[in-house]
Amino acid sequence: MSGRTDLTGQRELGWVAGQGEPFGSAHCTQQLRLIPGGPVVTKPELLICWRTSPVKSVYTVAVSLDGHPSREISVAAIDEAWDELR
């Protein structure tokens, strides 16, 4: 997902619990709050990575049933989409 606005807290980025961990040009996490006000849970099969600014945002939601979604692939996709949002 990408947009020419700050998507922090919106859509799937609203699931992010905390700041995530830096990875390349983005942040990634598997620590999520899927229900507003609910508990923070770790989802090993789900990975959200994002990069935001006041004028554009890109994020990915990766699912891997074996519990190892790729940060490398997610951040590469973010970098590509980020560059396209000129």
ABEGO torsion letter per residue (X at the ends): XBBBBBABGBEAAAABBEAEBBBEABBBBABBBABBGBBBBBBAABBBBBBBBAABBBBBBBBBAAGBBBAAAAAAAAAAAAAABX
